[in-house]
Amino acid sequence: MITLAEFFEINHQIILFVYGLVFFILGFAVIIQVRRSSRLDLARSLRWLAAFGITHAFNEWGDLFIPIQAEYLSDGIVNVLYYLQLTLLAVSFACLFEFGVAVLRPQGHGRWLHALAGSLFVGWMVVSFIVLLPAMVDEHLWRHTAIALARYFIGFPGGLLAGYGLRMHTIQRIKPLDVPNIVRNLRVVGFSLGIYALLGGLIPPSVSFFPGNLVNTRTFTQAIGAPPWVFRSIIGLVIAVAIIRALEIFEVETGRRIAALEQKQIIAAEREKLSRELHDGAIQKVYTVGLLVESAARLARPETEISGRLQKAVVVLNDSIMDLRRNLAELHEQSQAKADPLAKMLEQLAQDPQYHSLVNLVLALELKEAKNISPMRSRHVLAIVNEALANVIRHARAQNVRISANDLGERLNVTIKDDGIGIPANIRDGYGLRNMRDRARLLGGTVEFVNNKGTTVSLEIPWNE
């Protein structure tokens, strides 16, 4: 029956491979999940955690693959590989340190720490390769000393700073977003980074100076029965799983931004509908009532109480009409504050970061400056384009959208083409599609929806009213 220590010694290579794989998965998962378009400060900070995971994985794999290559390569090349592995260890710890600085910076902390990670790395390089390497005859002892210095002076403070910084960032920046599951996972990551700082920063190979002469890989294995990299692997796995689950924050962010776009579309449509109802319904009816009251006032005898009351009613009705017209004007101002030319409105839409952060938006205009449509018709065209873009973001799962506007002589053509999944064949027209068709009819034109490697929405209207 073998002991636990013997089991880990026999499976040493497998454990090293799994150890490196855990941290590689951590870095790779962060790279593919983090959104460049995200407005969260966490997205910009996580690139350092990804760099830590990738570089640390290759460092740990070095202990597995370099001894294998040593059988086929010269001693000089093997030494160069060990130098590279040592450098990757220090670089990984510097990235972890920088991650802690990055998550603290949005809270106003850590500005003075920004240059410290680079300074510690440069200092370690100078001491290890310029001071100690020429002075130490034993290459094996020099390597252990360099590893210990990297863990003590970069890895240990970097892990503590990363854990503390992520905890503070979570409390101040993520918790207010009301995402308890994500907050819980980020707290697990922060706590695990603190544990990793102890296991990865304070347990180096055996060296001749304090505290490495007392607490090192050999004494730890003798006391616990398992080498420290087993526990580092477990902590790395916890960090990887928790951070992958926490990266759902970017899905939540995207969903909320899409919801904001939908709400913007709904509000604009409701304002337009309300303004039409006010103009065509309430104002006309109040105006008609005013005419009837005025005619009744002319029929009444002058200087009588009825005549006086009818005159007051006419004044009140006229005031009501003025109030309704004022409200109507305010609705138009809110729905579209500017009455810019259509080309300029499309350019502003194409530059809107709310759309650019979700799809790659390209605008192609072939319009003559002399030709334009009225501000009211421009707003209808813009509303159709907005609705088409909202549908792309909500349903199409597209990466690229092209908006083109072309002068066809007597008619104007505006096309919105995406590379998404297209419109299902059996779909019924919802409110958005009906609204687009209604606006096209109001403009005296047509709107068509075609599936061809995505969806093409084609609006064609006459230039003239």
N, C-alpha and C positions, 0 to 999 in steps of 0.2 A: 504494500500500500504506500503510494507516494504522498509526501507532504504537500501542503498548499504551495509552499515556496518552490518545491521541485516541479509542481505542475506549471507554475508560471514561468519557470526557467525553461522547461521543455517547449512551451508554446510562446516563447519570447518573440519570435518573428511574427507570429499571427497577431499578437497583441499590439506590436508596433505598427503593423499594417492597419489594424482597426483604429488605433489611436490617430494615425495620420488621416485616415479616411473620414473619421468623425469631424475633424477640423476642416478638411477639404469640403465636405458637404455643407458645413456651416457657412464658409465663405461663398461657395457657389450658389447656395440658396439665396443668400442676401443679394448677390449680383443680379440674379434673374428676376427677383421679386421687387426690388426697390425701383420706384418710378422716378425717372428723371424729371417728369413734369410735376411731381408732388410739391406742394407748397409747405409741407411739414419740414421743420428743421431736422427731424430725426432722419429723413431720407438722405440728407447731405452728410450726416454724421456716420451712417451705417457703412459707407464705403470703406472707412478705416477698419471697421470690424470685419468686413469681407476680406480686406487685405491681410489682416491678422490671421484669419482662418486659412487662407491659401498658403501664405508663406510659412506658417507654423506647420502645416501639413507636410510640405516638402522638406522642412527641417527634420521632422520626425522620421519621414521615410528615408532620409539619409542614413540613419542608423541601421536601416534594413538593407539598403541597396549598395552602399559604399563598400562594406566588407565583401559583398559578392563580387563587385567589380575589381576589388583589390587583387583577386586571383589572376586577372588578365591584364591589368594596367601597371605601369611603372610606379615606383614609390613617389616620384615627383608629382605625377598626375593625381594620385590618390590624396596626397597632401593638399593639392589645390582643391579637390572636392571637399575635403574636410574644412578648409578655410571658407569655402562657399557655404557649406552647411552652417558653420558658426555665424557667418554674416547673416544668413536667413533667420537664425534664431534671434539675433539682436534686432533685425528689421521687424520681425513679427511682434516683438515686445514693444518696439517704438510705435508701431501702428496701433497696438492696443492702448498705449499711453495717449496717442493722438486722438483715439476714439473718445477717451474720457474727457480730454480737453474740448473736443467738438461738441459733445452733448452738454457740457457746462457753459459754453460760450453764449448761447441764447439767453441764459439767465443772468448774464452780466459777469459771470465768474470765469476764471481760467484764462483771461487774456494774457497774463504774464507767464502762464504755463505753455503758451503756444510754441515758443522757441525751445522749451526745456527738453522735449522729446528728441529733437534733432541734436541738441547739445549733448545729451546723455549718450546718444548713439555715436556721435563723433568722438566723445571722450573715451568711450569703450573701445572704439577702433584704434585710437592712438595708444592707449594703455596696452591693449592685447597684442597688436601687431607690430608696434614700433618699440614699445618699452619691454614687454615681457618675452615676446618671441625670440629676439636675439639673445636675451639674458638666460633663458631656460634651455638646458640641454635636452631634457626629457620631453619629447613631443607629446606624449600621452598626458603627462602632468600639466603641460602648458594648456592643452585643450580643456582639461577639467577646470583649470583655473579661469580660463576665458568664459566657459559656460557658467561657472559660479558667479563671476562678476556681472554677466549679462542678466542672470536671474535676479541677483540681489538689487542691482542699481537701475534696471529698466523694467524687468518683468514684474517684480513685486510691487513697486509704486504704480506701474501702469495698470495692473489688475485692480488694485484698490481704487485708483482714480476712475477707472472705467465703471466699476460697480457702483461707486458713490455717484458719479456723474449721471449714469443712466437712471438711478433711483430718483435723483432730484429732477431730472428732465421729465420723467414719467409723472411725478407729482404735480409739477408746475405747467407742463405743456400737453400731456396726453390725458390725464385724469379729467380735466374740464370738458373733454370731448364726449364724456359719458359713454365710454366703451369699457365696462368693468372686466370683461374677459381678457382684453388686450392689455389692460393695466396690470392684471394679475400675472400674465405671462412675462411682461417686461420686468416686473419685480422679481420674478424667479430668475430671469437672466442676470439682473443686477446682483442678486444674492449669490448666484453661482459664480459670477466673475470674481466676487470677493473671496470665495473659497478657492478658486483657481489661483488667485494671487498668492495664497498660502502654500498650496501644493506645487505650483509651478515656479514660484519665486523664492521659496525658502528651503527647497530640498534639491540641492545640486549634487553632482557626483562628489565623491570623497576628495577633499582638499586638505591642505595642512594648516589653514588658518580658520579662525572663529567667524561664524558659527558652523561653517561647513565641515570642520573636523569633528563636530558632535552630531549635528543633524544633517544627514546626507542620504543618498539613495541606499547605501548599504545598511546603515543603522535603521533607517525607516523600514526596510524590508525585513530585517531581523526582528524588529519590535512588532510590526503589524502582521507579518506573514505574507504580504503581497507587495510588489514593487510599486512605487508612486505613480508610474505611468498608467497603471490599471485604474486608479482613482481619478487621474487626470482625464482618462478616456471617458469615464462615467460622467464626470462634470462637463466635459465637452459635449457629450451626447445630450445632457439636460439642456445646455445652452442652445444647441442646434435645434432641438425640438421646440423649445419655448420661443426662440426667436422666429422660427418658421411660422408658428401659430400667431405670434404677435404681428407678423407682417401683413396680416389681414387688415391692419389699420389703413393700408393703401387702397384696399377694396372699399372699405367704409368711406374713405375720403372721396374716391371716385363716385361712389353711389350718391353721396350727399351733393357733390357738384352737379351730377346729372339731375338730381331732384331739384336743385336750385334753378337749373336751366328750364326744366319742365314748369316749375312754378312761375318763372319769368314769362314763359310762353302763355300759360293760362291767364295770368294777370293781364298781359297785353291783349289777349283775345277778349277777355271779359270787359276791359275798358272800351275796346272797339265796339263790342256789342251794346254796352250801356250807352255809349255816345250816340249810336244809331237809334236806339230806342228813345233816348231823350229828344233827338232831333225830329224823328219821324212820328213819335207818339205823344209824349207828354207836352212838349212845347206847342205842337200843332193844336192839341186839344185845349190847352189853356188859352191859346190865342183865339180859338173859335169861341170859347166861353166869353172872352173879353169883348169880342165883336157883338155877341148876343146881348151882353149887359149894356154895352154902349147904345145899341139900338133901343133897348128897353128904357134907358135913361132919357133918350130923345122923345120917347112917347109919353113919359111922365110929365105932369105939370111942373113948371119951374117953381122954385121956392117951397116945394113940399118936402116932407120928411122922406118920402120914398125916393124922390129925385136926388136928395143929398146922400142917402145911403147908396144908391146906385153909382153915383159919382165916386164915392169912396171905394166901392167895390172895383170900379174900373182902375183906380190908382193902384190898389192892392194887386190886381191881376197883372198890370203892367210891371210892377216890381217883381212879381213871381216869374214873369217871362224873362226879365233881366237876370234874375238869380239863376234860372235854368240855363240861360245862354252862357253865363259866367262859369257855371259848373261844367258845361260842355267844352268850353275853351280850355279849362284846367285839365280835363281828361285828355284832350288832344296834346297839350303841352307835356303831360306825364308819359303818354304813349310814345311821343317822339318830340323831344325838345328842339331838335334841329331839323330844318327843312333843306338839307343838303342835296345836291344832285345825286342821282342813282349810283353813278360810278363811285363817287366818294363814299356813299353809304355802304356799298359792297366792299370797298377797300377797308373801311373801319371794321366791318364784320369779319373780314378775313384775318385781321390783326388782333381780334379779340382773344386774349389768353385763355378764356374759359373754353373755347373750342380748340385752340392750338395745343392745349395741354392734354387733350383727349384723342385727337386725330391729327394727321398731317394734312393741313389745309392749304390748297394751292388755288390762286385766283388768276383767271385769264380774261382780260377785257379787250374787246375789239369794238369800241364805241367811239363815235365822233363827238368831239366836245360841243359842237353846235347843236346836236340833237339831244333832247332830254324830255322827260315826262313830268307831270305836275307833282308837287310834294305829296299830295294825297295818294296818287297812284304809285309813287315811289315807296311809300310806307306799306302799301298792299304787297308790292313785289318783295320788299324786304321781309315782311311777315311770312310769305310763302317760303322764302329761302331759309328763314329761321326755323320754321316748322320742319322743313326737309332735313336740316342739320340735326335738329332735336331727335327726329326719327332715326337718323343714322347712328347717333350716339346711344339711343335707348335700345335699338333692336338689331342693327345691322352687323355689329361686331367688326366694323371696318377699321382699317389702318390709314387709308388715304382717301381724301375727298377733293374733288376738283370742281370749282365753281367757274363757269364761263358765261359771259354775256356777249352776244353778237348782234350787230346791226344787219337785218335781212332786207333792208330797203324800207318797205312800208311797215314792217313789223319788227319787234324786238324779241329775241330769244334768250332766255336764261336757263342754263342747264346745271344741275347738281348731280354729279356722278360719284359713286363710291365703289369700293372693292369688297363689299361685305357679302353676306349670305343671301341677299335678295329678299323680295317680298313673297311670302307663301302664296301658293296659287289659290287657296280656298279662303283667304282672309277677307273679312268684311271691313268696309270702310268705317274707321273710327272717327272720333270728333276731329282729330288733326287732319286726316285726309279730306273729310267733308269740308272743313274750313278752307283748305287750300283750293278745292274745286269752286267753292262759293266765291272766294276772292278773285279767282281767275275769271269767273263769269262777270263779276262786277267790273273787271277791267276790260271786258269785251274780248277775252281770249280763252285759251284752253290750257290745261295742264295734263300731262301724260306721265304714266309710271311704267317703265320698261325694265324687265330683268335681263341682264346680259353681263355676266361676270360681276355681279353686284346689282345695284339699282341706279337707274337714271331717271331723274325727275326733270321733265322738259316743260318749261312755261313759255308760251308764245302769245304776245299781246300786240295790238296795234300801237304805233307811236302816238297817233292822234287820239284825243278823247273820244 
